[in-house]
Amino acid sequence: MDKNIEDAFRFIDSELKADPNTDKARLVEIACQRFNLTPLQGEFLTKKFVHEQ
């Protein structure tokens, strides 16, 4: 797995542990920008964090 997506995954997971009520879609958006993710990587995170919950 690419380091940027791993870092983004850890970032989102950490933020959700700190505040489980955080807007997951917004966290994915922030992570995509912060870690310079591709649209495909952003879609993966959206499926993992937004649609699976």
N, C-alpha and C positions, 0 to 999 in steps of 0.2 A: 504494500500500500504506500502511496505517495506521502512524504512527510507532511505536506500542507494539509492533506485531508485528515491525517492522524491528529495533527495539532488542532484542527477545527473540531474534530470529533471530541477531543479532550476538553476543549473550550466549552462546547455546548453542554457536555455531560457535567462539567464543573458548575456551570451557571445554573443548570437544572437542579443540582444537588443543593445549591445555596438557596434557590427559590423555585420550588416545583411549579409554581403558578405563572412563571415567566412565559411570555408569548413565544412558543417554539418556532413559529414561522419567522418571527423577527430575529431570533437568535441565529437561525440558519442564514438569514440575509446578512447579518453582521459578520458571521464567520466567513461567508463567501467573499466579502469585501476585505476583511482583515487578513485572510490567508490566501488571497488571490486564487480562488478556486475557479475551475472551468464550469460552464453550465451543467455538464454531465455530473460533476462532483456535487454541485449544489442540488441537483435532482436526487442524487443518492441520499444526501443528508435530509432532504425534505421527506423522502419516503421513510427513512429510518426514524426520524424524530417527530415528524408531524402526523404522518398517516398511520404509523404502527401503534400509536398511543391510544 
